[in-house]
Amino acid sequence: MFNHKVLNKYKVSLVCVLALLPAVVAAEVYQWIDAQGKHHYSDRHQQDNARILAVDVGLTYYAVEKVYDGDTILLKNGQKVRFLGVNTPEVAGRHNDAEQGGEEAKAWLQQLLQHKKVRLEVDVEQQDKYQRTLAHVFTEDKQHVNLELVRQGLATVNIYPPNLKYIEALSMAQHLAEQERLGIWAYPDYAPQAFQSLNNKNYKGWKRITGQIQALKGAKKYIYLQFSDSVSLRIDRKTLDLFPTLQGYVGKNIEARGWVSKNKDRYVLNLRHPADLILKHDQLE
């Protein structure tokens, strides 16, 4: 907390006050005048006659230290940042093999952010389970990096409610990149596959699964849209409000996008947002 007395009306600049504030996008500074006519400034409301000065302290930018892959970077302050709303293919590492398009995404991001500074914009959840900062990343020339990765066909849209910023822009960018077969959308690994083709050898990784929904099944925590008894789409009841009436998908030919898991002889693709579902021929009733 600070409290500066000004010896005369404007001798001490307000800049001195701001230098003591935390580096945030906007700050509140309280100003009041005492009985002797002297001006005082504080970051706390100390006097009944104090008024708030609207002060814009500018945007904070951070230098980039390292690019891990297409959607994760390290800042020079030690902060590890995972891009919100997108997912790029994996690069080769200790625990995973390289996926088609992963090195291209990393190289593009390295070139874009080399010797650059970025601004972070967070959403509802500010960290993931690995303690990485979750953020939309912007360059000093106002380029939205997350969105540009999708526009270039280097990333897929990856929505994790309740983090829902920029969904419409990201979804539209993905649709256009896919239509133009940019980046990953030209690779066989990212082509749709019939749900009947899933097996022990090919189910891992991000998938586009197609087929007709045969039934709707409820359980305590989840609702299932079933292609068959062995392949289904799982929706957490906590996110049901985001979806249209699920019964409207029954009998429809759809494409579902996401990661498939396997339990014994059953395959399940988790749906977190309706953007992960595409009607192939019909429209919802």
Buried (B, 14 or more C-beta within 10 A) or exposed (E): EEEBEBEEEEEBEBEEBBEEBEEEEEBEBBBBBEEEEEBBBBBEEEBEEBEEEEBEBEBEBBEBBEBBBBBBBBBEEEBBBBBBBBBBBBBEEEEEEEBBBBBBBBBBBBEBBEEBBBBBBBBEEEEEEEEBBBBBBBBEEEEBBBBBBBBBBBBBBBBBBEBBBBBEBBBBBBEEBBEEEBBBBBBEBBEBBEBEEBEEEEBEBBBBBBBBBBEBEEEEEBBBBBBBEBBBBBBBEEBEEBBEEBEBBEEBBBBBBBBBEEEEEEBBBBBBBBBBBBEEEEEEE
